[in-house]
């Protein structure tokens, strides 16, 4: 080291010099950067790191992005160790005072969306046990598309290890729409009961007609207790997610069994067709004794469409709405994030879904997708169906070309027969009956597709075409699939609704003032007299606005206009509730400015601010799933078979053939080793 000091004539002199180092000299720049004195990252890069980490970018990708920004990885001023320290510091800052920050986020959301609401359930220690929130657009969508809902929980999304539940539906564009989200401390019956009660309360007291869930027994008990009139069904993704591990090589990709299996569970069959198809599959592949398939069959009333074909399900029994929503959520929300950061990222997911919906609306209104050779009934459907639903309707039109309609009772009953009956599958019926009633206004088919999906099946369309019907009867036009599915416009568009003035809308206020101001300017430019009138009026308005703003500042209220709606939508500043000044005002004791509703509607701002975040003592090892298993998660554990092997711990395990997937013999001793069992199945 060397130390320099100033002289009296502003010069320099050497005060101290140490020639020897107290450490070994570094031979490379990489070694030099390991010193703390050389391991620094500038503020601009720290801000970039913060934005990247908030948007679920991994640490390695952040390091590579910094390398691109500085020209090369060698030019990065800091090391990956310092980068990890910065990320940990950002995470700690987000976690500090998490509940107050979350409430502040709720308040900001409520400023832009007056219909935003949430409900919280504290435990005995005044810590958050359950937290449910719903925005205004989701509430409007639920009014139109809340008849069928999927509910599922996902894990590893927050630092508190609280399962996160999603209420998911499908809109008139056949897109996934998110109704709300909820944090749950545990997955017990009381917790699920609270969630379902609060969800219905925030949605105006309306429960869904059909709800799809996984096989959680606690969830099933809560639905039966809270939503007694709702039809509870199982999501097929959860039912069949263990099929690859339970069926082994028999379920491998591209196998004939897999094609046949999915065709049976996804096609719209009658009950007798399903029973014959299931028995045919078991016999063809010699798997009558498979325990996994036996358990599936015992619960067929919960997942097989033929047993609830009279129940409208919006075709959600064949899709993975909730699972796809969970996948989208984890693209926006980083693992182990704080609660306030989770809410912010969750809003980005909602924006993404709303943008997709706006794009579908645009496509429906602009794109004309009618074929040159189209049936008259097809041209009629294109006028009111959305683009996505019209595409599904055209598929049924294509299926209708495969059938013939045979008259049994004129204008009342017809048998629909396949044009090439010799190519039908062994379990399919030779004919289906279509019954016409109400003078041709109602058509009933044995397949039950309309009752299940809300779109006419190919059998009915074949009969309509043969009878010369050019338009779909009003009875069979399901409004939820049409372009006019929304009776009420979303909150941000209420100002454009006919005969409605939404003063709370900033867009409306700006448009109203701008248009009228332009008119005043044009009139004031006509002559000097008009100019004097306008100038005096402007000065008068400016003085009145100054007086108005001064009175607002004196009263401590915000300068923005208060929403002219219900009392719960009253807004106050942070100082009103004692966040900044540490004092509690009268407004904080009497008003709920954060948007608490449901069972939390009676809680004031001061009571909400006293709630603490959940504890998050992370145990050693991988976190275990504490959910109550469903009925299909348990299998009968029989005694070991005679032909079995022993594990190292002495327990017996069965031998399963890798070729035919049957227990009791190995693949080398399989009798069907050289037999192509897939050649017996017909082409489909």
C-alpha positions, 0 to 999 in steps of 0.5 A: 500500500501507499499513503499520500498526504497534502502539503501546505502548498497543495502538493503531495508527499508520501507518508507511508509505503508498504512494499510487501503484500499480506497475501499471494498475488492473483495470476488471472482476472478471474481470481482477482474478481473473487475479492470483495473489493472487486466484486461490485455491481452498479445500480443500473445492473441491480435494477435490471436484476430486480426486474428480471427476478420479479418476472421469474427469470432464473439466476443462470439466465440473469447471469447470461443476460448481464454477460450480453449487456456487458459484451461478454461474460468476462466483462461482468463486474461481479461474480455469480456469488454476488449475483446470488446475494443481490437476489437474496437481498431482493427477496428479503426486501419483498418479504419484509412487512409482507401483509402491509405490502399486500394490502397496499397492492390490493388498494392500488388494484382497487383504485383502477378496479372498483369491483375488486374484492378479497376475503381473509380468514385469520387463525388463532394467532392472527396470521393469515390462514386463507386469502381469497381475491377476485377482480371486477372483470372476473366477476363479470365473466362469472355472471355469464360463464360461471355455470361450469367451474374447475377448482384445483390447487398447486404447490411451491408458488410462495415462500409460505408453502401455502397451496394456491387454489384456482377457480377456472372456467371457459368463456364463449371463445372456448378459452380458459378464463380465471375467476379467482385465486385463494391461498390456503394454509391447509387442505382440510374440510373446514378450509375448503368449506370457507373457500367455497362459501366465500367464493360464492359470496364474492360472486353475488351468492351464485354457486356453479351448477357443475364443478370439476376437481381432483380426487381429494376427499376433503374437497368432495366433502366440502362441496357436498356440504356447501354447494348441495345442488352443484354436480361434483365431477372428477377432472379426467387429467387427475384421474388418468395422470397415473396411467403411464406408471400403472399401465407401463409399456401397454400405455406407451406413446403410439400404442394401439391400447393408448389410442383405443383407451383415449377414444373410449374415454373422450368420445361421446358414447351412450352407456351401453356403448361405453360398457361394450367398449370397456369390456372389448378393450379389457378382453382384447389386451387381456387385462381383466385383472388389472387393479388400476383399471378396476378402480377406474371402472368403479368410479366411472360415474364421476368421469365417464361422459355417458353417465352425466351426458344430461348435465351441461359441462361446456366440454370441460370434461374432455379438457385440462383447463385447471392444469393448463391454468396452473402451468400458465401461473408458474410461467408468471410467478417465481417459486417461493415468492412473497405474497405481495409479489405473487399478487402482482404477478398473478395480475400479469397472468390475468392481463395475458388471459384478457389479451387473448380474449380480446384477440378472439373477440377481434377475430370473431368480428373481423374474420369471415370463415364461411366456406363456399360450399356450406349448408344453409344451417351452417351459414346461419350458425356463422352469424351468431357463434364465435369463431372458436365455437363455429369451428367446433360446429363445423366439425359436427357438420363434417360428421353429419355427412357420414350418416343417412336419416331414415324416417320412422314417424314423419316429422317426429322420429328418425333413425340416423345410420352410418353410411359405411356401417361395416367400418364402425367400431365393434361397440358402436350402435348401428343407429341412433334415434332423433326425436322432434317435438314442439313443431320442429323447435326441439330435437333430442338425440340419444348421443346427448351431445347438445345437453352436454356441450350446448352444440348440436350433434351431427345426427341432428344436423343430418336430420335437419338438412334432410328436412330442409331446415335452414336455421337453427331453432332458438331452443338450440342456440345456447347463448353462452357460445354466441357473440352476445354471451355477455349481458353486462359489459366489463367494468372498464367499458361500462361508460360505453354501454347504452343509456349509462353514464359511468362517472367513475371511468377515467376514459369517459371523463377524459372523453367528455371534457375533451370533446366539449373543450374542443367545441368551446375553443372553436366557438371562442375563435369566431370573434372577439366577443366570443373570445372574451366570454370563453376567457372569463369562463376559463379563469372562473373555472381555474379559480374554482378548481384551485379552491376545490384542490385546497379544500381537498388538501386541507381535509387530507383526502385525495384529489381524484374523484371518489367513486359514486358507488357503494360505501365500501368503494371509498378510497383514502390515502395511506396516511389516513390508515396510519401506514406512513404517519403511524397514527390511526384516523377516524376514516381508518376505523370506520371505512374499508378502503382495501376492498375486503368483502364476504366474511371480512366485510366488517373488518376495518383498515386498522384490523386488516393491518394487524393481521400478520403473515403466516410462519414459514419455518422450512423443514429439512428435505423436500416438502411433502404433500399433505393432501387427503388422498382420494378414493382412486389413490388407494389400491387393494394391497393383496398378498404377494403372488406366487411368482414374485421376488423379494426386495432388499428389505424382505418385502415381496413384490410382484413380477410384471411383464414388460410386454403385456403388462400382466403380473405373474410372469416376466417378458422372457416367459410371455406367451404373447411375446411374438404375437402382434396383439395390436393387429386385431384392433380395427383402424379408426 
